[in-house]
Amino acid sequence: MKWKLAEAKNRFSEVFRLALKDGPQRITRHGNEAVYVLSESEYRRLKGDPPDFIEFLLNGPSLEGLELGRDASPMRDVDL
């Protein structure tokens, strides 16, 4: 939806609610300059934020079958 700045200021709670429910709300000043009010989830989707670390670990690729053994290199044998 398109809002004039003065109207958006007076009805900000409605602008906020509609941004969550219906998507980004466009606000103009003198019919030209525009800003958008959008939900955090929409912002993150558009920005392409990576998932948080825990989400990445839980939903990342399977490590099944991956060889995780140690290298048998002689440099690993250290006498102290």
CORZIVEN-V557846 format. One record per backbone hydrogen bond with DSSP energy under -0.5 kcal/mol. NH is the residue of the N-H (numbers start at 1). CO is the residue of the C=O. If there is no record, write none. Layout:
BEGIN
nh->{NH;NH}
co->{CO;CO}
END
This chain:
BEGIN
nh->{3;5;8;9;10;11;12;14;15;16;17;18;19;20;21;22;23;25;26;27;28;29;32;33;35;37;38;39;43;44;45;46;47;48;49;56;57;58;59;60;66;68;76;77;78;80}
co->{26;28;4;5;6;7;9;11;11;12;13;14;15;16;17;18;18;37;1;35;3;33;29;29;27;25;36;19;39;40;41;42;43;44;44;52;53;54;55;56;63;66;73;74;76;78}
END
